[in-house]
Amino acid sequence: MNQIINEYTTLSQWGNSKATRIPTSVNIDVNQKFSISIQGESIVLTPEVKQPNTIHKLFSNWKDDGIRHKELDWGEIKGNEGKY
């Protein structure tokens, strides 16, 4: 996200915590998790990167490019790979 936003917000007290509202011009998902750190005099929110936890999720957006129309030969068997 490389955008320059020239807006202001105010820090408020919510129970025992401090909170602020993020302007809608900042494009983030509702319920997005962040890590928070202090760098110099700046408060830095870093979005949590969601890692896929199954191979189906890992390749859910993969589109076949149609280049491979047969199995690929990676050479002779080495180690404990075995034939399938």
Order of alpha helices (4+ residues) and beta strands (2+ residues): beta-beta-beta-beta-alpha
